Amino acid sequence: MRVMAQMAMVMNLDKCIGCHTCSVTCKQAWTNRSGVEYVWFNNVETRPGQGYPRRYEDQEKWRGGWILNKRGRLALRGGGRLRKLLTIFSNPTLPGLDDYYEPWTYDYDTLTNAPLQEHTPVARPKSLISGKDMKIEWSANWDDDLGGSPDHGDKDVLLKNIADKVKFEFEQTFMFYLPRICEHCLNPSCAASCPSGAIYKRSEDGIVLVDQDRCRGWRQCVSGCPYKKIYFNHRTGKAEKCTFCYPRIEVGIPTVCSETCVGRLRYIGLILYDADKVLEAASTEDDHDLYEAQRSVFLDPDDPEVVRAAEQAGIPRDWIDAAQRSPIHALINTFKVALPLHPEYRTLPMVWYIPPLSPVVDVIKDTGFDAEDKGNLFAAIDALRIPIEYLAELFTAGEVAPVDAVLHKLAAMRSYMRDINMGRDPDESIATAVGMTGEQMYDMYRLLAIAKYDERYVIPPAHAEQAHSLEELATECSLDYDGGPGMGGSGPFGEGSGATPPVSVENFQMLQVRQTSDSIVAPADKASRVNLLNWDGRGAPEGLFPPRDPDPDAAATAGDRS
């Protein structure tokens, strides 16, 4: 048994309202720079829907993740070293900009500065790639709130396996939101696909990062990731991805997407796993058994043998304590209500999901019956096959039984707690029917419904003795540090060298000035005016500080004479 620690996340999809706050704050924190205008480390998809990039789950086309070869061994779906060598200069399975979307802004200056005229001026959409007028035809959120519609729903890759059971009629539609970030897998196919060895998994917390020094921009990792959560920065020629906000995690603070989530649907915690079992679990023959196989990799942090092995492996004691209090371990292995996203990709993802019960509850409510009565809920789950089979395609490789068990537990929790909240004696038979006790039912309710901040985020900070190695890792993985690789020279728009300054609000004209200016400190057309939002913190722009007297002694002497 080789014990290792992994930071992981669980999202409760019943709470997601599709507000995209997580996407916007992640965008501002990580990808508000030139070259990654189209990139969303965090995005929220409407399901059913095509996703971002569109139809990314079609692995017959994109060739991502792992498969078992004829000898029963793991192999990259996109091919081994020889195939990658043959396609290293021309990767035929790389998503194009049309599969993502062409990012745009608007020429707001035309609206605000247009002279008085008969017709209302128009702020035309401008491409952030070319700067030219464009027609908006697709985006990272094009399917928003269109789940199950006849025009868009049938394009969902997952529906091909259950097409005979889904009829896109208005009264039969169902919809839910699916937030996605990098899965920080235990068996990452992106790392195995990289010819330069630039992608690595941190041994102390399992976060998968890109070494910007070693990255050569081959983009094999983009094809190798089945979730399409690695992106190419056309400005720097490097690969970039979600970093799990590791600078925040190292000091015990949750990720930006979790911190700003309106629905409080995200949970972050430490989980212990046996690294020696990862290959065996990923090599499980039947796709339907992959969910349980990955669960078997996770270790019980309360087991004395596991604790002893963890200490021998150098895992700090407070990290072990954090693993024992982890909401991730509770949701995955104790209550067994969290499920992995597409386990059939065999990457052993570490961002798990609690499937939504809402489609079932809404159907009961619309019929006029009590939506929280145990008889009504359990019967509806058994009868309403469309959402469950769709959820099974998403979370358990098509195996319905685990999803059905999770929905029954969530339904039982609603019914059990309704009796308590109404002042009635709890019905223990409700908990027994789903293999739980009343105490476990209440603990699960507390964690899912009313958990406090410290219960949702149990993140042990990095230790001082690891500071030097973490500092080196931070330098290697930073995306925009001063003098970083690929940041020099000029891009397609003649932008000056140096890191691109963050901009909170930027119109088309500001973008054009920033991309064509020779200086990012004090643009010539701004004279002595300084915009602190555009200042990168380096140098001393004119107008920011009063001019210094070149000879202070001479100035003092002149003052004495006067």
C-alpha positions in Angstrom: 0.0 0.0 0.0 1.5 3.3 -1.2 -0.6 6.1 0.4 -0.8 9.4 -1.4 -2.9 12.5 -0.9 -5.2 14.2 -3.5 -7.1 17.4 -3.4 -10.6 16.7 -4.9 -13.9 18.4 -5.5 -17.5 17.4 -5.4 -20.3 19.4 -6.9 -24.0 19.1 -5.9 -25.9 19.6 -9.2 -29.2 20.1 -7.4 -27.9 23.4 -6.2 -26.5 24.8 -9.5 -28.7 27.6 -10.9 -26.6 28.3 -14.0 -25.6 31.8 -13.0 -22.0 31.4 -14.4 -20.5 33.4 -11.5 -17.9 30.7 -11.2 -16.9 31.0 -14.8 -16.7 34.8 -14.8 -14.5 34.9 -11.6 -12.2 32.1 -12.9 -11.9 34.0 -16.2 -10.9 37.2 -14.4 -8.4 35.4 -12.2 -6.7 33.1 -14.8 -7.5 33.8 -18.5 -8.0 37.5 -18.7 -5.0 37.8 -21.0 -4.1 37.9 -24.7 -4.0 34.5 -26.4 -6.6 32.9 -24.2 -9.6 35.0 -24.9 -11.5 31.9 -26.0 -10.5 29.9 -22.9 -12.7 29.0 -19.9 -11.0 26.9 -17.3 -14.4 26.7 -15.6 -17.5 26.6 -17.7 -21.2 25.7 -17.0 -23.0 23.5 -19.5 -26.7 23.0 -20.0 -27.6 19.4 -20.2 -28.7 18.0 -22.6 -26.4 20.0 -24.8 -23.2 19.9 -26.9 -20.9 21.3 -24.3 -17.7 23.3 -24.7 -15.9 22.6 -27.1 -18.9 21.3 -28.9 -19.5 17.6 -28.8 -16.2 17.1 -26.8 -17.6 13.8 -25.5 -17.4 12.2 -29.0 -14.2 10.2 -28.5 -14.6 8.4 -31.8 -13.7 11.8 -33.3 -11.4 13.4 -30.7 -9.6 10.2 -29.6 -9.1 11.3 -26.0 -8.6 9.2 -22.8 -7.6 5.6 -22.4 -8.8 2.3 -23.9 -7.8 -1.4 -23.2 -5.9 -2.9 -26.1 -6.1 -6.5 -27.3 -3.8 -7.6 -24.5 -6.0 -6.0 -21.9 -3.5 -3.2 -21.2 -4.1 0.5 -21.0 -3.3 2.4 -24.1 -4.0 6.0 -25.2 -7.0 6.1 -27.5 -5.1 8.6 -29.7 -2.2 6.2 -30.3 1.2 5.5 -28.8 4.6 7.1 -29.3 5.0 6.2 -32.9 1.6 7.6 -33.9 2.3 10.8 -32.0 5.7 11.1 -33.7 4.1 10.8 -37.1 1.5 13.4 -36.3 3.6 15.7 -34.1 3.6 18.5 -36.8 0.1 18.0 -37.9 -2.4 16.8 -35.3 -5.6 15.8 -37.2 -7.8 15.5 -34.0 -7.3 18.9 -32.6 -10.5 21.0 -32.0 -10.5 24.2 -34.0 -11.6 27.7 -33.0 -15.1 26.9 -34.5 -15.4 24.0 -32.0 -14.7 26.4 -29.2 -15.9 29.8 -30.4 -14.4 33.0 -31.8 -14.3 35.4 -28.8 -15.7 38.9 -29.3 -16.3 42.2 -27.8 -18.3 45.2 -28.9 -17.3 48.6 -30.4 -19.0 50.5 -27.5 -17.1 53.7 -28.5 -19.4 54.0 -31.5 -22.4 54.2 -29.2 -21.0 56.6 -26.7 -19.2 59.0 -29.0 -21.4 58.9 -32.1 -22.8 62.4 -33.2 -26.5 63.2 -33.2 -28.1 61.4 -36.1 -31.4 60.1 -37.4 -30.6 56.4 -36.7 -29.4 54.8 -33.5 -25.7 53.8 -33.8 -24.8 50.2 -33.5 -22.0 48.6 -31.4 -21.0 45.9 -33.8 -19.3 42.7 -32.5 -15.6 42.7 -33.0 -13.4 39.6 -33.0 -10.9 39.5 -30.2 -8.7 37.4 -32.5 -8.6 39.5 -35.7 -10.2 42.7 -34.5 -12.6 42.7 -37.5 -16.4 42.7 -37.6 -17.8 39.3 -37.1 -21.1 37.4 -37.0 -21.8 35.7 -33.7 -22.7 32.0 -34.4 -21.4 30.0 -31.4 -20.0 30.5 -27.9 -19.0 28.5 -24.8 -22.5 28.9 -23.5 -24.6 28.6 -26.6 -26.8 25.8 -25.3 -27.7 27.8 -22.2 -31.3 26.9 -21.0 -31.9 25.0 -24.3 -31.6 21.5 -22.9 -34.0 19.0 -24.4 -35.1 21.3 -27.2 -35.7 19.8 -30.6 -33.2 22.1 -32.3 -30.3 21.5 -30.0 -30.9 18.5 -27.7 -30.5 15.8 -30.4 -26.9 17.0 -31.0 -25.9 15.8 -27.5 -23.4 12.9 -27.9 -24.7 11.0 -24.9 -28.2 10.7 -26.4 -27.1 8.4 -29.2 -27.2 5.4 -26.8 -30.7 6.1 -25.5 -32.2 7.8 -28.6 -35.1 5.3 -28.8 -36.1 6.3 -25.2 -36.0 10.0 -25.6 -38.6 12.0 -27.5 -38.0 15.8 -27.6 -41.5 16.9 -26.9 -42.2 20.0 -24.9 -43.9 18.2 -22.1 -41.1 15.7 -21.8 -38.1 18.0 -21.7 -35.6 17.9 -18.8 -32.6 20.1 -18.1 -29.9 20.7 -15.6 -26.6 22.5 -15.3 -23.2 20.9 -15.3 -20.2 23.0 -14.1 -16.8 21.6 -15.4 -13.2 22.2 -14.5 -10.1 20.1 -15.1 -10.6 16.7 -13.4 -7.0 16.5 -12.0 -7.2 12.8 -12.7 -5.3 10.1 -10.9 -4.4 8.6 -14.3 -4.2 11.7 -16.5 -4.1 10.9 -20.3 -2.9 14.5 -21.0 0.3 13.9 -19.2 0.9 10.6 -21.0 0.2 12.3 -24.3 2.7 15.2 -23.9 5.9 14.5 -26.0 7.8 17.1 -23.9 6.9 15.7 -20.5 5.7 19.2 -19.5 2.5 18.1 -17.8 3.0 16.5 -14.4 1.0 15.6 -11.3 2.2 17.2 -8.0 3.1 14.4 -5.5 2.0 16.4 -2.4 -1.6 17.2 -3.4 -2.2 15.6 -6.9 -2.9 18.8 -8.7 -2.0 18.5 -12.5 0.0 21.4 -13.9 1.8 22.4 -17.0 5.5 23.3 -16.8 5.7 26.4 -19.1 9.5 26.0 -19.5 9.2 22.5 -20.9 6.1 23.0 -23.0 6.9 23.1 -26.7 3.3 23.7 -27.9 2.9 20.3 -29.6 -0.8 20.3 -28.5 -0.9 16.5 -28.2 -2.2 17.1 -24.6 -5.3 18.9 -26.0 -6.2 15.8 -28.0 -5.3 13.4 -25.2 -7.6 15.0 -22.6 -11.0 13.5 -23.1 -12.6 16.4 -21.2 -10.9 18.9 -23.4 -9.8 21.0 -20.5 -6.3 21.8 -21.8 -6.1 24.8 -24.1 -3.5 26.3 -26.4 -2.4 29.9 -25.9 -1.9 31.2 -29.4 0.0 34.2 -28.0 2.7 32.3 -26.1 2.6 29.0 -28.0 2.1 27.1 -24.7 -0.5 24.8 -23.2 -2.6 26.1 -20.3 -5.1 24.5 -18.0 -7.0 24.8 -14.7 -4.5 24.9 -11.9 -7.0 24.2 -9.1 -6.0 27.6 -7.9 -3.0 26.1 -6.3 -1.6 29.4 -4.8 -4.9 29.6 -2.8 -5.0 25.9 -1.9 -1.4 26.1 -0.5 -2.6 28.6 2.1 -5.8 26.8 2.9 -8.2 28.9 0.8 -10.7 27.3 -1.7 -10.5 27.8 -5.4 -12.0 31.0 -6.9 -14.8 29.1 -8.5 -15.8 27.6 -5.1 -15.3 30.8 -3.1 -17.7 32.7 -5.4 -20.3 30.0 -6.1 -23.7 31.5 -5.4 -25.4 28.1 -4.8 -22.6 26.8 -2.4 -22.6 23.6 -4.4 -18.9 22.9 -4.3 -17.0 20.9 -1.7 -13.2 20.7 -1.5 -11.2 18.3 0.6 -8.3 15.9 0.9 -8.7 12.2 0.1 -6.1 9.5 0.6 -5.7 6.8 -2.0 -3.5 3.8 -2.7 -1.3 4.7 -5.7 -0.5 1.0 -6.2 -4.1 0.3 -7.2 -4.5 3.1 -9.7 -3.3 1.1 -12.7 -5.4 -1.9 -11.7 -8.5 0.2 -11.3 -8.0 2.0 -14.6 -7.6 -1.4 -16.3 -10.9 -2.7 -15.2 -12.3 -4.7 -18.1 -16.0 -3.8 -17.9 -16.8 0.0 -18.2 -19.7 -0.5 -15.8 -17.3 -1.6 -13.0 -15.1 1.5 -13.3 -17.0 3.5 -10.8 -16.6 0.9 -8.0 -13.1 0.2 -9.1 -12.1 3.9 -8.5 -13.9 3.9 -5.2 -11.8 0.9 -4.1 -8.6 3.0 -4.7 -9.7 5.5 -2.0 -8.6 4.6 1.5 -10.3 5.0 4.9 -8.5 7.8 6.7 -9.8 6.5 10.0 -8.2 3.1 9.5 -5.1 2.8 11.9 -3.1 1.0 9.2 -3.9 3.7 6.6 -2.9 6.4 9.2 0.4 4.6 9.9 1.2 4.1 6.2 0.4 7.7 5.5 2.8 8.9 8.2 5.5 6.6 6.9 4.9 8.2 3.4 5.6 11.6 4.8 2.1 12.9 4.9 1.8 15.5 7.7 -0.4 14.7 10.6 -2.7 17.7 10.1 -3.2 16.5 6.5 -4.4 13.1 7.8 -6.7 14.9 10.2 -8.1 16.9 7.3 -8.6 13.7 5.3 -10.6 12.4 8.2 -12.8 15.5 8.2 -13.0 15.7 4.4 -16.4 16.2 2.9 -15.1 14.5 -0.2 -14.5 11.2 1.6 -17.9 11.5 3.2 -19.8 12.1 0.0 -17.9 9.5 -2.1 -17.3 6.6 0.3 -19.5 7.2 3.4 -22.8 8.3 2.0 -22.0 7.1 -1.6 -23.9 9.9 -3.3 -21.1 11.4 -5.5 -20.3 9.9 -8.9 -17.4 10.5 -11.3 -17.7 12.2 -14.7 -17.3 9.7 -17.6 -15.4 7.0 -15.8 -15.3 5.1 -19.1 -12.4 7.4 -20.1 -10.3 5.5 -17.6 -8.5 8.6 -16.3 -9.9 8.2 -12.8 -11.2 11.8 -12.5 -11.1 13.6 -9.1 -14.0 16.1 -9.6 -17.2 14.2 -8.8 -20.8 15.1 -9.0 -24.0 14.5 -7.0 -26.7 13.9 -9.7 -29.7 16.2 -9.6 -33.0 15.0 -8.1 -34.8 18.1 -9.4 -36.1 16.6 -12.7 -37.9 13.9 -10.7 -39.2 16.3 -8.1 -40.5 18.7 -10.7 -42.5 16.1 -12.5 -44.3 15.1 -9.3 -45.0 18.7 -8.4 -46.4 19.4 -11.8 -48.9 16.6 -11.4 -50.3 18.2 -8.2 -49.0 15.5 -5.8 -46.8 16.0 -2.7 -43.3 16.1 -4.2 -41.6 15.1 -0.9 -43.8 12.2 0.0 -41.6 9.0 0.1 -44.1 7.0 -1.8 -44.5 9.5 -4.6 -40.7 10.2 -4.9 -39.6 6.5 -4.9 -42.3 5.6 -7.5 -41.4 8.6 -9.7 -37.7 7.6 -9.7 -38.6 4.1 -10.7 -41.0 5.3 -13.5 -39.1 8.3 -14.9 -36.4 6.5 -16.8 -35.3 9.2 -19.2 -33.3 11.4 -16.8 -31.8 8.5 -14.9 -30.5 6.8 -18.1 -29.1 10.0 -19.3 -27.4 10.6 -15.9 -26.0 7.1 -16.1 -24.4 7.9 -19.5 -22.8 10.9 -17.9 -21.6 9.5 -14.6 -21.5 5.7 -14.6 -20.8 4.6 -18.2 -24.4 3.8 -18.7 -24.9 1.6 -15.6 -28.3 2.8 -14.2 -28.1 1.0 -10.8 -25.6 3.4 -9.0 -27.5 6.5 -10.2 -30.8 5.0 -9.1 -29.4 4.2 -5.7 -28.1 7.8 -5.3 -31.4 9.3 -6.3 -33.2 7.1 -3.9 -30.9 8.3 -1.1 -31.5 11.9 -1.9 -35.2 11.3 -2.1 -35.2 9.5 1.2 -33.3 12.4 2.8 -36.0 14.9 1.7 -38.8 12.8 3.1 -37.0 11.9 6.3 -36.0 15.5 7.1 -39.5 16.8 6.1 -41.0 14.9 9.0 -38.4 16.3 11.4 -38.9 19.9 10.2 -42.7 19.5 10.5 -42.3 18.5 14.1 -43.3 14.9 13.5 -41.4 11.8 14.7 -38.8 10.7 12.1 -39.7 7.5 10.1 -36.7 5.3 10.5 -38.0 2.9 7.8 -37.3 5.6 5.2 -33.6 5.5 6.1 -33.6 1.8 6.3 -35.1 1.5 2.8 -31.9 3.0 1.3 -29.4 1.2 3.6 -28.8 4.1 6.0 -29.5 4.9 9.6 -31.4 8.0 10.8 -28.2 9.5 12.2 -26.5 9.0 8.8 -29.4 10.6 7.1 -29.2 13.7 9.3 -25.4 13.9 8.8 -25.9 13.8 5.0 -28.6 16.4 5.2 -26.4 18.7 7.2 -23.5 18.3 4.8 -25.6 18.8 1.7 -28.0 21.4 2.9 -26.7 23.5 5.7 -23.0 22.9 5.9 -20.9 25.8 7.1 -17.8 27.2 5.3 -15.3 25.2 7.3 -17.4 22.0 6.7 -17.5 22.5 2.9 -13.9 23.4 2.5 -11.4 21.3 4.5 -8.1 22.4 3.0 -4.9 21.9 5.0 -2.3 24.5 4.1 1.1 23.6 2.8 3.9 23.1 5.3 6.9 25.5 5.8 9.3 22.7 5.2 7.9 22.3 1.7 8.1 26.0 0.9 11.2 25.8 -1.2 10.0 23.1 -3.5 6.6 24.7 -3.8 8.2 28.0 -4.7 10.1 26.2 -7.5 6.9 24.6 -8.7 5.1 27.9 -8.6 7.8 29.4 -10.8 7.6 26.5 -13.3 3.8 26.6 -13.5 3.0 30.3 -13.4 1.2 31.4 -16.6 2.3 35.0 -16.7 5.2 35.7 -14.4 7.7 38.4 -15.2 9.9 37.4 -18.1 8.1 34.1 -18.4 8.8 31.8 -21.4 6.9 32.8 -24.6 5.9 36.2 -23.2 8.6 38.1 -25.1 8.5 39.3 -28.7 5.4 40.4 -30.5 2.1 38.5 -31.1 -0.1 38.7 -34.1 -1.1 42.3 -33.2 2.3 43.7 -32.5 1.9 43.6 -28.7 5.0 44.6 -26.7 7.0 42.2 -24.6 6.2 41.4 -21.0 3.2 40.0 -19.2 -0.2 41.2 -20.3 -1.7 43.4 -17.6 -5.0 42.4 -16.2 -8.0 44.4 -17.3 -11.3 44.5 -15.5 -13.4 46.2 -18.1 -12.1 46.6 -21.6 -13.8 47.9 -24.7 -12.6 47.4 -28.3 -10.6 50.6 -28.4 -8.7 49.8 -25.2 -7.9 46.3 -26.5 -6.6 47.7 -29.7 -4.4 50.2 -27.9 -3.0 47.6 -25.6 -2.3 45.2 -28.4 -0.5 47.7 -30.6 1.3 49.8 -28.0 5.0 49.6 -27.7 4.8 50.3 -24.0 2.4 48.7 -21.6 3.3 51.2 -18.8 2.5 54.6 -20.2 0.7 54.6 -23.6 1.8 57.6 -25.7 -1.8 58.8 -26.4 -2.6 59.0 -22.6 0.0 61.6 -21.8 0.4 61.7 -18.0 -2.9 60.0 -17.2 -2.5 56.6 -15.5 -5.1 53.8 -15.6 -4.3 51.6 -12.6 -6.4 48.8 -14.0 -4.0 48.6 -17.0 -0.8 49.2 -15.0 1.1 45.9 -14.5 2.9 47.1 -11.4 6.3 47.3 -13.1 8.1 50.6 -13.7 7.0 54.1 -12.7 4.6 55.6 -15.3 4.7 59.3 -15.8 2.1 61.0 -13.6 1.9 58.3 -11.0 4.6 59.8 -8.7 5.8 63.4 -8.4 9.1 64.1 -10.2 12.2 63.8 -8.0 14.6 66.7 -7.6 17.9 65.5 -9.2 20.0 67.2 -6.6 18.3 67.4 -3.2 21.4 69.0 -1.6 21.3 71.8 -4.1 17.6 72.3 -3.5 18.2 72.5 0.3 20.9 75.1 -0.3 18.6 77.1 -2.5 16.0 77.0 0.2 18.4 78.3 2.9 19.4 81.2 0.6 15.8 82.2 0.2 
